[in-house]
Amino acid sequence: MSLLTQFVRVAYDHRRLFKWLIPVRGPVRVQLDGFSMYVRLDDWAVGARIAVNRRYEPHVARVFQSLLRPGAVVVDVGANVGYYALLAASRVGPAGQVYAFEPGASSCRLLEQSAAANRFDSVRVFECAVSDREALVGYGMDDSNGRISHEQVATSALQVRAVTLDRALAGERKVDVIKIDVEGAEARVLRGAAELVQRDRPAIVSEFCPFGLRLASSVEPLAYLDQLRSLGYELRVIPVNGPVPAPESDARILEQVEGDGAGDHVDLLATPIP
């Protein structure tokens, strides 16, 4: 791990001590490649990074963007403040459609503000969580990031509504791409989208965090990989640099996860087997 990476992690872990240094508390509009968006500079999880770098997760965004075509239909689960939803809207054009699911109310407002500023009428925001059943779930936030809980609803700081993609998008257009980043609830999202995935065979970009999957989905990491494979998908880790590799084994995917902590993860590209 480089010194810069170590510094960034330490700064993030102690971000509350540094927030008083940020004088701007309200949303600011930043110009990115192909679109602009509103972020909060005191959101160190996502917003401040976008404002400083003028991009977000460039290796994942590169692969995600390669999947987009004019007129495509994209589902962004865990949209946060909307980087991927807006990136998708800028590429699929007015003939396309972007469905963004996000339980954080303030993040939804920023995403709606950004979509309006860019005149992205194709973006539809669902202010709710996504899971494997429709229910009221617990929700805990850390800056703009958040994690749902089906087990600790009453004791959670917040309660939010959860839906399944199978129900929420029933009767909608064929889905081409799904991006899932929900702090470990990815296995629940996939269970609640089994019919949609089997019907439409979309490409799937998913975070893969063993710690988060155990915590939020109550599944072992290998079970999530098996879940994707059972739906007829081959899996690859999205590399930080270089081309996307050939399909990889479970063992090879696990090798690339740095550790077993809350922040240790890789991003997967799941593509349907022809």
Phi, psi and omega per residue, in radians:
M1 nan 2.247 -3.101
S2 -1.220 2.826 3.099
L3 -1.089 -0.649 3.131
L4 -1.119 -0.767 3.124
T5 -1.083 -0.723 3.114
Q6 -1.098 -0.726 3.135
F7 -1.112 -0.770 -3.128
V8 -1.063 -0.746 -3.139
R9 -1.133 -0.739 3.124
V10 -1.122 -0.759 3.133
A11 -1.087 -0.705 3.136
Y12 -1.174 -0.726 -3.135
D13 -1.099 -0.477 -3.115
H14 -1.975 0.493 -3.010
R15 -1.100 -0.512 -3.123
R16 -1.141 -0.479 3.102
L17 -1.283 -0.405 -3.083
F18 -1.710 -0.201 -3.018
K19 -1.094 -0.487 -3.139
W20 -1.144 -0.285 3.102
L21 -1.327 -0.290 -3.097
I22 -1.572 1.926 -3.052
P23 -1.346 -0.355 -3.059
V24 -1.683 2.119 -3.108
R25 -1.835 -0.478 -3.111
G26 -1.473 3.061 3.123
P27 -1.131 2.512 3.029
V28 -2.191 2.581 -3.126
R29 -1.696 2.219 3.139
V30 -2.073 2.478 -3.139
Q31 -1.639 2.195 3.119
L32 -2.017 -3.010 -3.119
D33 -1.364 1.750 3.062
G34 1.735 -0.177 3.123
F35 -2.883 2.917 3.033
S36 -2.072 2.854 3.114
M37 -2.691 2.724 3.101
Y38 -1.658 2.335 3.108
V39 -2.410 2.908 3.029
R40 -1.900 2.293 -3.122
L41 -1.265 -0.326 3.076
D42 -1.588 0.178 3.016
D43 -1.704 1.565 -3.066
W44 -1.295 -0.338 -3.130
A45 -1.150 -0.744 -3.047
V46 -2.389 -0.983 -2.974
G47 -0.999 -0.847 -3.113
A48 -1.124 -0.618 3.134
R49 -1.142 -0.707 3.109
I50 -1.154 -0.731 -3.116
A51 -1.107 -0.689 -3.104
V52 -1.340 -0.796 -3.024
N53 -1.597 -0.276 -3.061
R54 1.032 0.482 3.059
R55 -2.915 3.017 -3.118
Y56 -2.612 2.281 -3.140
E57 0.726 1.112 -2.992
P58 -1.013 -0.571 -3.131
H59 -1.219 -0.689 3.101
V60 -1.246 -0.754 -3.138
A61 -1.051 -0.633 -3.140
R62 -1.090 -0.807 -3.138
V63 -1.225 -0.767 3.115
F64 -0.989 -0.786 -3.123
Q65 -1.121 -0.575 -3.122
S66 -1.178 -0.313 -3.133
L67 -1.522 -0.181 -3.002
L68 -1.598 2.453 3.082
R69 -2.366 2.691 3.051
P70 -0.967 2.300 3.141
G71 1.534 -0.039 -3.100
A72 -1.254 2.762 3.083
V73 -1.943 2.197 -3.024
V74 -2.176 2.418 3.059
V75 -2.032 2.155 3.135
D76 -1.946 1.845 -3.107
V77 -1.752 2.068 -2.981
G78 1.472 0.940 -2.995
A79 -1.235 -0.349 -3.113
N80 0.970 -2.332 -3.120
V81 -1.469 -0.003 2.914
G82 1.856 0.271 -3.095
Y83 -0.996 -0.899 -3.082
Y84 -1.245 -0.609 3.098
A85 -1.114 -0.725 3.139
L86 -1.259 -0.683 3.055
L87 -1.025 -0.773 3.121
A88 -1.089 -0.797 -3.122
A89 -1.069 -0.632 -3.132
S90 -1.198 -0.362 -3.094
R91 -1.777 -0.610 -3.088
V92 -1.420 -0.346 3.064
G93 1.301 -3.096 -3.075
P94 -1.147 -0.371 3.121
A95 -1.420 -0.232 3.140
G96 -1.570 -3.056 3.138
Q97 -2.578 2.408 3.093
V98 -2.195 2.113 3.070
Y99 -1.830 2.028 -3.091
A100 -1.946 2.152 3.140
F101 -1.929 2.173 -3.104
E102 -2.710 2.153 -3.121
P103 -1.428 -0.295 -3.126
G104 -1.327 2.030 -3.048
A105 -1.071 -0.766 -3.100
S106 -1.165 -0.622 3.092
S107 -1.162 -0.681 3.103
C108 -1.066 -0.723 -3.122
R109 -1.128 -0.700 3.111
L110 -1.132 -0.733 3.127
L111 -1.105 -0.755 3.112
E112 -1.115 -0.688 3.110
Q113 -1.122 -0.725 3.130
S114 -1.167 -0.759 3.135
A115 -1.055 -0.732 3.129
A116 -1.148 -0.699 -3.120
A117 -1.125 -0.570 3.137
N118 -1.601 -0.061 -3.052
R119 1.011 0.721 3.075
F120 -1.565 1.433 -3.131
D121 -1.238 -0.201 -3.114
S122 -1.355 -0.203 -3.080
V123 -1.514 2.194 3.062
R124 -2.086 2.128 -3.049
V125 -1.752 2.231 3.047
F126 -1.880 1.992 -3.133
E127 -1.490 1.383 -3.125
C128 -2.895 2.844 3.012
A129 -1.465 2.920 3.058
V130 -2.153 2.353 -3.103
S131 -2.624 -2.776 -3.115
D132 -1.716 0.013 3.040
R133 -2.764 2.733 3.111
E134 -1.425 2.143 -3.072
A135 -2.938 2.941 2.949
L136 -1.519 2.225 -3.084
V137 -2.166 2.728 3.033
G138 -1.289 2.654 -3.108
Y139 -2.545 2.142 3.085
G140 -2.015 2.378 -3.064
M141 -1.981 2.573 3.017
D142 -2.352 1.748 -2.890
D143 0.989 -2.274 -3.105
S144 -1.550 -0.132 3.085
N145 -1.402 2.738 3.120
G146 -2.755 2.795 3.131
R147 -2.358 2.365 3.121
I148 -1.545 2.803 3.069
S149 -2.522 2.199 3.039
H150 -1.519 -0.309 -3.023
E151 -1.635 -0.458 -3.044
Q152 -2.141 0.897 -3.066
V153 -1.173 -0.872 -3.036
A154 -1.150 -0.549 -3.081
T155 -1.665 -0.011 3.137
S156 -1.297 2.677 3.134
A157 -1.075 -0.605 -3.134
L158 -2.356 2.738 2.974
Q159 -2.149 2.350 -3.118
V160 -2.326 2.809 3.120
R161 -1.457 2.380 3.058
A162 -1.989 2.501 3.100
V163 -2.225 2.949 2.979
T164 -1.838 2.606 3.093
L165 -1.148 -0.599 3.133
D166 -1.026 -0.683 3.137
R167 -1.457 -0.766 -3.044
A168 -1.144 -0.571 -3.077
L169 -1.930 0.286 3.088
A170 -1.068 2.235 3.132
G171 1.496 -0.080 3.114
E172 -1.436 3.111 -3.091
R173 -1.179 2.823 3.096
K174 -1.013 2.272 -3.112
V175 -1.565 2.311 -3.119
D176 -1.744 -0.614 -3.063
V177 -2.465 2.387 3.003
I178 -2.179 2.272 3.009
K179 -1.971 2.256 -3.098
I180 -2.210 2.075 3.054
D181 -2.509 1.613 -2.986
V182 -2.338 0.631 2.981
E183 0.928 0.792 3.039
G184 1.770 -0.199 3.141
A185 -1.528 0.232 -3.093
E186 -1.021 -0.670 -3.136
A187 -1.141 -0.644 3.084
R188 -1.161 -0.744 3.119
V189 -1.021 -0.788 -3.096
L190 -1.151 -0.679 3.092
R191 -1.079 -0.655 -3.139
G192 -1.442 0.052 3.129
A193 -2.179 0.279 -3.033
A194 -1.042 -0.729 -3.134
E195 -1.159 -0.768 3.130
L196 -1.083 -0.788 -3.109
V197 -1.131 -0.758 3.135
Q198 -1.168 -0.569 -3.125
R199 -1.332 -0.800 -2.964
D200 -1.756 -0.358 3.128
R201 0.940 0.891 -3.137
P202 -1.300 2.735 2.901
A203 -1.224 2.530 -3.082
I204 -2.215 2.215 3.006
V205 -1.910 2.102 -3.008
S206 -2.385 2.398 2.932
E207 -1.214 2.564 3.125
F208 -2.311 1.746 -3.118
C209 -2.151 1.849 -3.116
P210 -0.939 -0.777 3.132
F211 -1.056 -0.826 -3.109
G212 -1.142 -0.668 3.125
L213 -1.103 -0.714 3.102
R214 -1.135 -0.700 -3.050
L215 -1.307 -0.865 -2.998
A216 -1.649 -0.466 -3.113
S217 -1.930 -0.161 -3.120
S218 0.989 0.698 3.089
V219 -2.314 2.679 3.024
E220 -1.330 2.628 -3.094
P221 -1.002 -0.661 3.127
L222 -1.120 -0.545 3.126
A223 -1.147 -0.611 3.107
Y224 -1.194 -0.724 3.094
L225 -1.102 -0.725 3.087
D226 -1.095 -0.637 3.124
Q227 -1.053 -0.795 3.108
L228 -1.149 -0.768 -3.112
R229 -1.139 -0.630 -3.118
S230 -1.155 -0.386 3.090
L231 -1.495 0.028 3.082
G232 1.595 0.637 -3.106
Y233 -2.051 2.591 2.961
E234 -1.856 2.607 -2.915
L235 -2.115 2.520 3.065
R236 -2.471 2.528 2.969
V237 -1.443 2.297 3.090
I238 -1.297 2.049 -3.066
P239 -1.354 2.624 3.078
V240 -1.148 -0.626 3.095
N241 -2.363 2.676 3.056
G242 1.518 3.106 -3.079
P243 -1.283 2.768 3.064
V244 -1.185 2.302 -3.067
P245 -1.317 3.074 2.988
A246 -1.187 2.864 3.109
P247 -0.881 2.454 -3.019
E248 -2.050 2.685 3.115
S249 -1.366 2.875 3.071
D250 -1.029 -0.747 -3.118
A251 -1.069 -0.733 -3.125
R252 -1.180 -0.656 3.109
I253 -1.114 -0.799 -3.136
L254 -1.128 -0.565 3.107
E255 -1.049 -0.520 -3.039
Q256 -1.539 -0.099 3.021
V257 -1.434 2.177 -2.977
E258 -1.094 -0.610 -3.095
G259 -2.822 -2.712 -3.095
D260 -2.194 0.468 -3.141
G261 -1.665 3.116 -3.060
A262 -1.087 -0.530 -3.098
G263 -1.737 0.067 -3.084
D264 -1.574 2.000 -3.086
H265 -2.770 2.909 2.919
V266 -2.271 3.003 3.085
D267 -1.999 2.340 -3.064
L268 -1.850 2.530 2.906
L269 -1.915 2.058 3.102
A270 -1.933 2.115 -3.127
T271 -2.133 2.460 -3.110
P272 -1.126 2.423 3.095
I273 -1.252 2.222 -3.104
P274 -0.996 nan nan
